[in-house]
Structure formats: C-alpha cells, structure tokens
Amino acid sequence: TASTFFIMPAIFAGHVAQLKMPRLDAYALEISVVHLSMRFGDLKLAIGTGFLYERHGKLFIVTAWHNVTGRHSETLTCESSTAAVPDNILVTLRMRINHKGHDREPYPVSVRVPLVGEKNALFYIHPQGWPRVDVVAIPFDLDSVDMEFYVGDEFRKQPLRSIFPAPGNGDITFECCAFQQFAISDHELEQEWLERVEVTEELFIPGYPENIQAHLTRPVWKRATIASSVQLGLNQQPQFLIDSASHKGMSGSPVVFYSPSGSVRIGSTTYFRGRETAILVGVYVGRVGVTETVDPQIGTVWHRSVIDKIIDEQCWERLPDEIKALPRAIEAAVKSALSMCSKELVEDIKDPSSSTRYVFQRSLMMDLHGRARPSEVLQELLAIAQTYDGPYTPDEGD
C-alpha cells in the first residue's frame, strides 16, 4: 500500500523522538474483530469473539481453543449443557465496501466455517501439548465459505463470492481487514514496547461480553490493565494476567494497546504518531479464580507470539471424539513410563512424602498432549504403581 510520511517531534522528560508514520485506516481494527456463534449443526452452543489475522499472505481467524472445541482447556469437560461440541461456527464479520474509490459503511455478513474434516479438525493448535495453549488459528478462505442469511422469513445459504465478488471484479470491491492493516507498522518500535511494557499499562479488549453488540455488530470495548509481567510470563508460559471486568463472550478477543492520539510511551520517551495507533498484545481467554461467591476480575491473556508459532507449525487438532484420551490410552502411557523406571523409582512414586509422583504426572500429561485431566492421570499412575511388577530398567550403578 502507498504510504505518506509525517514527522512530529516528541518531547518527554528531556527526550526527543521522531517517527515515520504510514497512512492508517481508522476502521480496520474494529473490522478485524468478528463475532462467533459455536454450533453443532444448526444448534447454537455458545458465543465468543475472534479476530482476523494475516500471516504469509493468508487469512486466519484467531480465537480461543475452548471456543472451537467446546471443552474446558484444562479439565476437558464439555462446556455446553447439551454435552455437544461444535462442528461449525457462524462467523459474523463486517466487509469493507469501496465504491469507485469511496469507502462505505462496513457491511455485516455471516458465513459458516466448518470445524471438522474427515481426518482431523480444521484449525491449527500450538505444538505444545501440555500445558495447553488456549489459542487456535482457523484458515479462512473467503472463496470457499457460504453466507447464511434471511430474506423475509426465508432462510438462504449460498457462496459468499456469489454475492460479494473479490476485488477487481467491478466498481464495487469487498474486503476483509486483518488486524495488521491497522496495527503499528514500525516493527522495531512495536517489539521494543512489548519488551519494556510494565504492569499497570492500560489495554483494551474489543469483544462481545454477554453477546452485547454495538451498531452493525461492532464489538464493545472493555478496559483492562496489565496485572502481571508480560515479559516474565506466568507459570513458565507466554501468558500474563489483566485486571478487567470481563464477561462470557469475550474469549478469543484481541488484547490491544490503543492510543487515539497516536502516542506510544516507552520508558521516558514518548513517540507521537499523529493518529490512531494499535499494538496487538495477546489473546484473551477467560477469567481465573472465579467461584460462586468470589470474582477477583482477573483475566488470562496468551502472548501474541503464540499466534505465529501456531500458524507456522501447522499442527491440526484431533477430531472431537479423539481430543479426550480413552482410559486404555492413559493406562498404556503409564505402563510405558513405568517400564523406563528402576524398581526403586517405582517405590519412590508410591511414597506419598515424595514429589516424584508429580514429576511423572507432568511428564505423562506432556506425553498425552494434555488429552486427560491431571487428576485422573495421577490416580491411574498411583493405581498401576501399587501392583506393578515389571519390567524395570536397571539403576545406572547396577
């Protein structure tokens, strides 16, 4: 895209910074956010949020793993009261419309995106099986999706491109906008901000809390502050905590630094870009510490770096009925692990005062790619260890 450049001095605490500013589209960030209805057939199971993301010239919908699998990311329990899991999602996005060089109000359309293929699910997951990264990337091809809509009381379904032709086919063009079309284009400045941003920095989460929507399905913006270190991570994982009054329906939302004035502060220096500026910080996946009587209003965000890893590794998720391991698979994994132990080490696993059992529990969770609850893995490990009589691996000194 063509760019114009604007230089404005930035003066803050004795420092002056200059920054070249590309032409940005003020609507692109909101247009990149999409409303998701998770469905089994035509049965609506849940709602959530996602956003359009571009990588290597291809378009993806990024959202939470638990949205598209219908399972809790740690316990693997079905989140729908029907016990059904999604096999498709209805994605409501807003198409940017340009008529003879003039932008029009973005037009909302709903398209059906399948989630299940013949051999695997149709979305990418993080290659790290455990702890599970609660983020997915769904390949999104506008030329192969069906639009769903009503004409009066009549329900219709037909290819999106039969109604909204691709750019170049006529005076009117229709375009989906990925987040990158709005985000800051200075990658060095962006990376420096991510490496130095501190706790208490203000962020925003555009999404659909409790399915609340603004005009023409526009997302609602919720405010958040960083509550734990972005750089140090959380539980040795690339995630961090935010303080925000978030709600159901926001899972999968982009978490962004957003400045309407274009000011970006890094340490004692402030850069003024002169217009809206956004940095993608991560993906919001839900609250923690919530009980029937307590809600600390703390949410979890996976760092944006996991998105590129997911897309680049191209690891398809399993089919829905294969995500949770069968008891015999857990038993086989435990017996395989014990066969690599000495007799003394197996005795150590049985000792309740030893932490060895928990080391093996974590190792088994990784071997199973998180396809079981940690509690049931530990229970199976202890049950089999009690009666295990070999084979064993000799100690190094034997």
Disulfide bonds with the S-S distance in Angstrom:
none
